[in-house]
Amino acid sequence: MIPSAQLKGQGVNGTLYCHYEQKVRPYIDLIDSLRSLGVDQDLPLPSIAVIGDQSSGKSSVLEALSGVSLPRGSGIVTRCPLELKMKKIRAGEPWKGKLKYRDNEMDLNEPHSVEQEIVKAQNIMAGTGSSISSELISLKIESSEVPDLTLIDLPGIARVAVGNQPKDIGERIKGLIQTFIKKQETINLVVVPSNVDIATTEALKMAKEFDPTGQRTLGILTKPDLIDKGNEENIVDIVRNLVIELKKGYMIVKCRGQQDIKKKLSLEEAIQNERVFFEQHSYFSPLLDDMKATIPLLAEKLTNELVEHISVSAPLCLHVCLTDILKHSMQWYSLCKLQSYYDIISSIIKGEEKSQDQESKIFNQVREKFENWKRLEVGDLDMKNSIKKNRGKELPGFINYSTFEKFMKEHIEKAEAPSIQLLFAIVLCLIEDILKKESHEAEKMLYSQFNMERIIFSQDVIYSKVLSTLKSKPRLPQDADVSVMKDHLNTYFEIASDRLANQIPLIILYHTVNQFGTELQKQILQLIQGDKNVNELLSENKDVAEKRNRLSKRLERLSEAQEQLNKFSV
């Protein structure tokens, strides 16, 4: 990844910036676009969740990264999850902001308007008191002074309710935070003040609960200027990951304090002052060389962490997406099929029977199947070995009946399973409850038909005629015994397959169309005579319709997500 310091040194209009845009931006854009589709409610998307106890300096860190003022003060300031999407643009291009929540969307032209608009949005979604909401506010910022990064800011953890806060506010906030940090795709950014015992902070405790090994947790220490004198060395040890180990380690930053805001210190000036603070502090200056201090280096690390996280998670997202599409497609299909049953019954009541169409479809399916079954394929070597093994006292040129019977029965048995499968394929397209009895009868008749076919039989006149026709066709030279056996096998199977091709459609049609229709009409007549409000009984359940619509929208989102993930992987 390209360090931000190098980026500024080369100028954002240079080739280094273009390389940065090509390598970094696509990762961030992918996840932002998936989240904008609403796919985050279906798929676990990679993200960075910012958590911290109240007054931990969380808002100050986000302000420093984004370059805009966010709601701050005492008590619960962040009352809704805030998705902060930052996009670096070329120097000289105008600052842009866009705020979205619920069905509202507004363009922001000035950074100073962000804070009041977020407060308005929070009041609409969480009320004007001190309650919270799980609904997301999305803030997109385009600026040459921000990193390519997306963060989700969550409410500060409250230990006890104060003032007009709900009594269970602490548990509600923890519950909201848990929905984000428990996901394996989430990087937990834990903000902790340097002037408190890090081991006692609720934010770090929660992160450790859902990420015990610290694999996806990054610690941020704030307010280094408030450290008690003599405790600096302990803070340095924490930042060097020597106290409570986290795989992603720690960073330390110094943001604007309340006095700085009162003096109207700009964020740019605050960044400069932060650099001076760490350079001049004897304990903290080595952390600059280790790239573990200051907001610019934090921005760089977060961008690298997120891009790496996305690159690892994208294939998994695609796998989950495809799995979900398959699962929900089956659910959606079953609900659509249920609706089609209502349509079928209604059409029968109105006299709009479609048995002719059904018959035509079934005949076509069976005809295609048996065209393939007529082609007998037996290996010459297998046949030759079988003839040799079962050869009796017959003279050359005479057909060996035991071999003929063996191959014929095997081939007929191969046709049995597809016939039963064909029956149940048709059954699934009709109403299962009413069709069970008839399909069972049809199944018994099919098995009987194939059991009869295992008794080798044909009228002599028919057999001789087909055999004569086959012998008259040109053929390749081959072993005489094999040639004779093939002629007889092909002759008999053509006769048997013609029998099956006629009989099986009749069995299936008789039970799945004729008998089924008769039984269905009986049931409907009983229904009409037994209850006057037939339309009400035939109307689709409201919950089923809503579920089908939800699944339809979900499949649409997932299909779009799949398309984007496929393009990204290519």
C-alpha positions in Angstrom: 0.0 0.0 0.0 1.2 3.6 -0.7 1.9 5.7 2.4 -0.1 8.9 2.6 3.1 10.9 3.2 4.5 9.6 -0.1 1.2 10.4 -1.8 1.4 14.0 -0.7 5.0 14.3 -1.6 4.3 13.2 -5.2 1.2 15.3 -5.6 -2.2 13.9 -6.0 -2.2 14.6 -9.8 0.8 12.4 -10.4 1.1 8.8 -11.5 1.5 7.6 -7.9 -2.0 8.9 -7.2 -3.4 7.1 -10.2 -1.8 3.9 -9.1 -3.3 4.5 -5.6 -6.7 5.0 -7.2 -6.4 1.7 -9.2 -5.2 -0.4 -6.2 -7.2 1.0 -3.3 -10.4 2.6 -4.4 -12.0 -0.5 -6.1 -12.0 -2.4 -2.8 -13.7 0.4 -0.9 -16.2 1.1 -3.7 -17.1 -2.6 -3.9 -18.2 -2.8 -0.3 -19.9 0.7 -0.4 -21.9 -0.3 -3.5 -23.0 -3.6 -1.9 -24.1 -1.8 1.2 -26.0 0.8 -0.9 -27.9 -2.2 -2.4 -29.0 -3.1 1.1 -27.0 -6.4 0.8 -25.6 -5.9 4.3 -28.9 -7.3 5.6 -28.3 -10.5 3.6 -24.5 -10.9 3.6 -21.8 -10.2 6.2 -19.9 -7.4 4.6 -16.3 -6.3 5.7 -16.4 -3.1 7.8 -14.7 -1.2 10.5 -16.9 -0.6 13.6 -15.8 2.2 16.0 -16.7 1.6 19.6 -15.8 3.3 22.9 -17.1 4.2 26.3 -18.8 7.6 26.6 -16.3 10.5 26.5 -13.6 8.3 25.1 -12.7 10.7 22.3 -14.4 8.7 19.6 -16.1 11.6 17.9 -12.8 13.6 18.0 -11.0 10.8 16.1 -13.7 10.6 13.5 -13.7 14.4 13.1 -10.0 14.3 12.5 -10.2 11.6 9.9 -13.2 13.1 8.1 -12.4 16.8 8.4 -16.0 17.6 9.5 -17.5 18.4 12.9 -19.7 15.7 14.3 -22.2 15.9 17.2 -20.3 16.0 20.5 -21.0 16.8 24.1 -21.8 14.9 27.3 -24.0 11.8 27.5 -25.1 9.9 24.4 -24.1 11.9 21.4 -24.1 9.2 18.7 -27.7 7.9 18.9 -27.8 6.0 15.6 -25.1 4.0 13.8 -23.3 6.4 11.4 -21.8 5.0 8.3 -19.0 7.5 7.4 -17.9 7.0 3.8 -14.8 9.0 2.9 -13.5 9.3 -0.7 -10.2 11.0 -1.6 -10.5 13.2 -4.7 -7.9 15.2 -6.6 -6.7 18.5 -5.2 -8.7 21.4 -6.4 -12.0 19.5 -6.8 -14.8 20.9 -4.6 -15.8 19.3 -1.3 -19.0 17.2 -1.5 -21.2 15.6 1.1 -24.3 13.5 0.9 -26.5 12.4 3.8 -29.0 9.5 3.6 -31.4 8.1 6.2 -34.7 6.3 5.7 -36.2 7.7 2.5 -34.4 11.1 2.9 -31.3 12.1 0.9 -29.7 15.5 0.7 -26.6 17.0 -0.8 -24.3 19.0 1.5 -22.1 21.7 0.1 -20.3 22.9 3.2 -18.5 20.9 5.9 -20.0 23.0 8.7 -23.6 21.9 7.8 -22.9 18.2 8.6 -23.2 18.4 12.4 -26.7 20.0 12.5 -28.1 17.7 9.7 -26.9 14.6 11.6 -28.6 15.9 14.8 -31.8 16.4 12.8 -31.6 12.9 11.4 -31.0 11.4 14.8 -34.0 13.3 16.3 -36.2 11.9 13.5 -35.1 8.3 14.0 -34.5 8.1 17.7 -36.7 10.9 19.0 -35.6 14.2 20.6 -34.8 12.6 24.0 -31.7 10.4 24.8 -32.8 7.2 23.3 -31.1 5.3 20.5 -32.1 3.7 17.2 -30.6 0.8 15.2 -31.4 2.6 11.9 -28.4 3.6 9.9 -27.4 7.2 8.9 -25.1 7.3 5.9 -22.7 10.2 5.4 -20.5 10.3 2.3 -17.7 12.8 2.1 -15.6 13.5 -1.0 -12.5 15.6 -0.3 -8.8 15.8 -1.2 -8.1 15.9 2.6 -9.7 12.6 3.6 -8.5 8.9 3.3 -10.2 6.3 1.2 -12.0 4.7 4.1 -15.5 3.7 5.4 -16.2 3.5 9.1 -19.3 2.7 11.1 -19.6 4.9 14.3 -21.6 3.3 17.1 -23.1 4.9 20.2 -20.8 5.3 23.2 -21.2 2.7 25.9 -23.1 4.0 28.9 -22.8 2.3 32.3 -25.9 3.8 34.0 -28.9 5.7 32.8 -28.9 9.4 33.7 -31.5 12.2 33.3 -34.3 11.2 30.9 -32.4 8.2 29.5 -34.3 4.9 29.4 -33.4 2.7 32.4 -32.1 -0.1 30.2 -30.1 2.3 27.9 -26.8 0.6 28.8 -28.0 -2.9 27.7 -29.7 -1.5 24.6 -26.5 0.2 23.5 -24.5 -3.0 24.1 -27.1 -5.0 22.2 -26.7 -2.6 19.2 -22.9 -2.8 19.3 -22.9 -6.6 19.5 -24.8 -6.8 16.2 -21.8 -5.3 14.5 -18.8 -6.5 16.4 -19.8 -10.2 16.6 -19.5 -10.6 12.9 -16.2 -12.1 11.8 -16.1 -9.7 8.9 -15.9 -6.6 11.2 -12.7 -5.0 12.3 -13.3 -3.6 15.8 -11.7 -0.1 16.3 -11.7 0.4 20.1 -11.2 3.9 21.3 -9.8 4.3 24.8 -8.6 7.4 26.7 -5.0 7.3 27.8 -5.9 8.6 31.3 -8.0 5.6 32.3 -7.1 2.0 33.1 -7.5 0.3 29.7 -8.3 -3.1 31.3 -11.5 -1.7 32.9 -13.0 -0.1 29.8 -16.3 -1.7 28.6 -15.4 -1.2 25.0 -12.3 -3.4 25.2 -14.1 -5.9 27.3 -16.8 -6.2 24.6 -14.3 -6.5 21.8 -12.4 -9.3 23.7 -15.7 -11.1 24.3 -16.4 -11.4 20.6 -12.8 -11.5 19.4 -10.9 -13.3 22.2 -7.6 -13.6 20.4 -7.7 -10.0 19.2 -7.3 -11.0 15.6 -9.7 -8.3 14.3 -9.3 -5.6 16.9 -7.3 -2.4 16.7 -6.9 -0.2 19.8 -6.8 3.6 19.6 -5.5 5.6 22.6 -6.7 9.2 22.8 -6.0 12.2 25.1 -2.3 11.6 25.6 -1.9 15.1 27.0 -4.1 14.1 30.0 -1.8 11.2 31.2 -0.7 11.5 34.8 3.0 12.4 35.0 5.0 9.3 35.6 2.5 7.0 33.8 3.9 7.7 30.3 6.0 4.6 30.1 3.0 2.4 30.8 1.1 4.0 27.9 4.1 3.4 25.6 4.1 -0.3 26.6 0.4 -0.5 25.8 1.0 1.1 22.3 3.9 -1.3 21.8 1.4 -4.2 22.4 3.1 -5.4 25.6 0.2 -5.2 28.0 -3.1 -6.4 26.5 -2.1 -8.0 23.2 -4.1 -7.3 20.0 -3.0 -8.9 16.7 -3.6 -5.6 14.9 -1.9 -3.6 17.7 -2.5 -0.1 18.9 -2.2 3.5 17.7 -2.1 6.7 19.7 -3.5 10.1 18.6 -4.1 13.6 19.9 -7.2 15.3 18.6 -8.9 18.6 19.3 -10.1 19.1 22.9 -13.0 21.2 24.1 -10.7 24.2 24.6 -9.4 23.9 21.1 -13.0 24.0 19.7 -13.9 27.0 21.8 -10.8 28.8 20.3 -12.1 27.7 16.9 -8.9 25.7 16.2 -9.3 24.2 12.7 -8.8 20.5 12.1 -5.8 21.2 9.9 -4.2 23.2 12.7 -5.0 20.4 15.1 -3.2 17.9 12.9 -0.1 20.1 12.8 -0.2 20.6 16.6 -0.6 16.8 17.1 2.6 16.2 15.1 4.5 18.8 17.2 3.2 17.2 20.4 4.6 13.8 19.6 7.9 15.1 18.2 8.6 17.1 21.3 7.5 14.4 23.8 10.5 12.3 24.9 8.4 9.2 25.6 6.2 9.4 22.5 8.5 10.6 19.8 9.9 7.0 19.1 6.3 6.0 18.3 6.4 8.3 15.3 9.2 6.3 13.8 7.3 3.1 14.5 4.3 4.6 12.6 2.1 4.2 15.7 1.1 7.8 16.3 -0.8 10.7 14.7 -4.1 10.8 12.8 -2.5 10.7 9.3 -0.7 7.4 10.1 -3.9 6.1 11.7 -5.8 6.9 8.5 -3.2 5.0 6.4 -3.2 2.0 8.7 -7.0 1.8 8.7 -7.2 2.0 4.9 -4.6 -0.8 4.6 -6.4 -2.9 7.1 -9.8 -2.5 5.4 -8.4 -3.2 1.9 -6.7 -6.3 3.1 -9.8 -7.4 4.9 -12.0 -6.9 1.9 -9.6 -8.8 -0.4 -9.7 -11.8 1.9 -13.5 -11.6 2.5 -14.7 -11.0 -1.1 -14.4 -14.7 -2.2 -16.3 -15.7 1.0 -19.0 -13.1 0.3 -19.4 -14.5 -3.2 -19.8 -18.0 -1.9 -22.3 -17.0 0.7 -24.2 -14.9 -1.9 -24.4 -17.9 -4.3 -25.5 -20.2 -1.5 -28.2 -17.7 -0.4 -29.4 -17.3 -4.0 -29.9 -21.1 -4.3 -31.6 -21.4 -0.9 -34.0 -18.4 -1.3 -34.7 -19.3 -4.9 -36.1 -22.6 -3.8 -38.2 -20.9 -1.1 -39.4 -18.3 -3.6 -40.3 -21.0 -6.1 -42.3 -23.0 -3.6 -44.3 -19.9 -2.6 -44.9 -19.1 -6.3 -46.0 -22.7 -6.9 -48.4 -22.4 -4.0 -49.9 -19.3 -5.7 -50.2 -21.2 -8.9 -52.2 -23.8 -7.1 -54.8 -21.1 -6.3 -54.8 -20.1 -9.9 -55.3 -23.7 -11.1 -58.2 -24.3 -8.7 -59.8 -20.9 -9.6 -59.5 -21.7 -13.4 -61.1 -25.1 -12.9 -64.0 -23.4 -11.0 -64.4 -21.0 -13.9 -64.2 -23.9 -16.5 -60.8 -22.9 -17.8 -59.3 -26.4 -17.7 -55.9 -26.8 -19.4 -55.7 -30.6 -19.6 -55.0 -30.5 -23.3 -51.9 -28.4 -22.7 -50.8 -30.7 -19.9 -51.3 -33.8 -22.1 -49.3 -32.2 -24.9 -46.4 -31.3 -22.5 -46.4 -34.9 -21.0 -46.4 -36.5 -24.5 -43.5 -34.4 -25.6 -41.4 -35.2 -22.5 -42.1 -39.0 -22.8 -41.5 -39.0 -26.6 -38.1 -37.3 -26.1 -37.1 -39.8 -23.4 -38.0 -42.9 -25.4 -36.2 -41.7 -28.5 -33.0 -41.9 -26.5 -33.9 -45.3 -25.0 -34.3 -46.9 -28.4 -30.6 -46.6 -29.1 -29.1 -49.8 -27.7 -25.4 -49.5 -26.8 -23.6 -52.7 -25.8 -19.9 -53.1 -26.0 -18.8 -55.7 -28.6 -16.2 -57.1 -26.2 -18.8 -57.5 -23.4 -21.1 -59.2 -25.8 -18.5 -61.5 -27.3 -17.3 -62.6 -23.8 -20.9 -63.3 -22.7 -21.6 -65.4 -25.8 -18.4 -67.4 -25.2 -19.2 -67.9 -21.6 -22.8 -69.0 -22.1 -22.2 -71.0 -25.4 -24.1 -74.2 -25.3 -24.3 -76.9 -28.0 -25.8 -74.6 -30.6 -24.0 -74.3 -34.0 -22.4 -71.0 -35.2 -25.0 -68.5 -36.4 -27.6 -69.5 -33.9 -28.5 -66.9 -31.3 -27.6 -67.7 -27.7 -30.8 -67.1 -25.8 -29.4 -66.7 -22.3 -27.1 -63.9 -23.5 -29.9 -62.3 -25.5 -32.2 -62.4 -22.4 -29.4 -61.0 -20.1 -28.7 -57.9 -22.2 -32.3 -57.3 -22.9 -33.4 -57.3 -19.2 -30.5 -55.1 -18.3 -31.5 -52.5 -20.9 -35.1 -52.6 -19.9 -34.2 -52.0 -16.3 -32.2 -48.9 -17.3 -35.5 -47.4 -18.6 -37.4 -48.2 -15.4 -35.8 -45.5 -13.1 -36.2 -42.6 -15.7 -39.9 -43.6 -16.1 -40.5 -43.3 -12.4 -38.5 -40.0 -12.3 -40.6 -38.7 -15.1 -43.8 -39.5 -13.2 -42.6 -37.6 -10.1 -41.3 -34.6 -12.2 -44.9 -34.2 -13.5 -46.3 -34.8 -10.0 -44.3 -31.9 -8.6 -45.9 -29.5 -11.1 -49.4 -30.3 -9.9 -51.1 -30.2 -6.5 -49.4 -32.8 -4.4 -52.1 -33.5 -1.8 -54.8 -34.5 -4.3 -52.3 -36.2 -6.6 -50.8 -38.6 -4.0 -53.4 -41.3 -4.4 -53.3 -41.2 -8.2 -49.5 -41.0 -8.4 -49.3 -44.1 -6.2 -51.6 -46.0 -8.5 -49.6 -44.8 -11.5 -46.4 -45.9 -9.8 -47.8 -49.4 -9.2 -48.9 -49.7 -12.8 -45.5 -48.6 -14.1 -43.7 -51.2 -12.0 -46.2 -53.8 -13.2 -45.5 -52.8 -16.8 -41.8 -53.2 -16.4 -42.2 -56.5 -14.6 -44.2 -57.7 -17.6 -41.5 -56.5 -19.9 -39.0 -58.7 -18.1 -41.0 -61.6 -19.6 -39.4 -61.6 -23.1 -42.3 -61.8 -25.6 -43.3 -60.6 -29.1 -45.6 -61.7 -31.8 -43.6 -63.8 -34.4 -44.9 -61.8 -37.4 -43.9 -58.4 -35.8 -40.5 -59.8 -34.6 -39.7 -61.2 -38.1 -40.7 -58.0 -39.9 -38.5 -55.7 -37.6 -35.6 -58.2 -37.8 -35.7 -58.3 -41.6 -35.7 -54.5 -41.8 -32.7 -54.2 -39.5 -30.7 -56.8 -41.5 -31.3 -55.0 -44.7 -29.5 -51.9 -43.4 -25.7 -51.5 -44.2 -23.3 -52.3 -41.3 -19.6 -52.5 -40.5 -17.8 -55.8 -40.6 -17.7 -57.5 -37.2 -17.6 -60.9 -35.4 -20.5 -63.1 -36.8 -21.8 -64.1 -33.4 -21.8 -60.5 -32.1 -23.5 -59.3 -35.3 -26.3 -61.8 -35.0 -26.8 -61.1 -31.3 -26.9 -57.3 -31.9 -29.5 -57.8 -34.6 -31.8 -59.7 -32.3 -31.2 -57.4 -29.3 -32.0 -54.3 -31.4 -35.0 -55.9 -32.9 -36.5 -56.9 -29.6 -35.7 -53.6 -27.9 -37.3 -51.6 -30.7 -40.5 -53.6 -30.2 -40.3 -53.3 -26.4 -39.5 -49.6 -26.4 -42.4 -48.9 -28.8 -44.7 -50.7 -26.3 -43.3 -48.7 -23.4 -43.4 -45.4 -25.3 -47.2 -45.9 -25.9 -48.1 -47.5 -22.5 -46.2 -45.2 -20.1 -47.8 -41.9 -21.4 -51.2 -43.6 -21.1 -50.6 -44.7 -17.5 -49.2 -41.2 -16.5 -51.9 -39.3 -18.4 -54.7 -41.5 -17.0 -53.7 -40.9 -13.4 -52.2 -37.4 -13.5 -54.7 -35.7 -15.9 -57.8 -37.8 -16.2 -58.3 -39.2 -12.8 -56.6 -36.2 -11.1 -59.0 -33.8 -12.9 -62.0 -35.9 -11.9 -61.0 -36.0 -8.3 -60.1 -32.3 -8.2 -63.6 -31.4 -9.6 -65.2 -33.6 -6.9 -63.3 -31.8 -4.2 -64.1 -28.4 -5.5 -67.8 -29.2 -5.8 -67.8 -30.3 -2.2 -66.1 -27.1 -1.3 -68.6 -25.0 -3.2 -71.6 -26.8 -1.6 -70.1 -26.7 1.9 -69.2 -23.0 2.0 -70.6 -20.0 0.2 -67.5 -17.8 0.6 -65.4 -19.7 -1.9 -63.4 -16.7 -3.1 -62.3 -16.0 0.5 -61.1 -19.6 0.9 -59.2 -19.5 -2.4 -57.5 -16.2 -1.7 -53.8 -16.4 -0.9 -52.7 -15.9 2.7 -51.5 -12.4 3.2 -48.4 -13.5 5.2 -47.4 -15.9 2.3 -47.7 -13.1 -0.2 -45.6 -10.8 1.9 -42.9 -13.4 2.4 -42.8 -14.1 -1.3 -42.4 -10.4 -2.1 -39.6 -10.1 0.5 -37.8 -13.1 -1.0 -38.2 -11.7 -4.5 -36.6 -8.4 -3.4 -33.9 -10.3 -1.5 -33.1 -12.4 -4.6 -32.9 -9.2 -6.7 -30.4 -7.7 -4.2 -28.3 -10.9 -4.1 -28.3 -11.2 -7.9 -26.9 -7.7 -8.2 -24.4 -8.4 -5.5 -23.3 -11.6 -7.3 -22.8 -9.6 -10.5 -20.6 -7.0 -8.7 -18.6 -9.7 -6.9 -18.0 -11.6 -10.1 -16.7 -8.5 -11.8 -14.5 -7.7 -8.9 -13.0 -11.3 -8.8 -12.3 -11.1 -12.5 
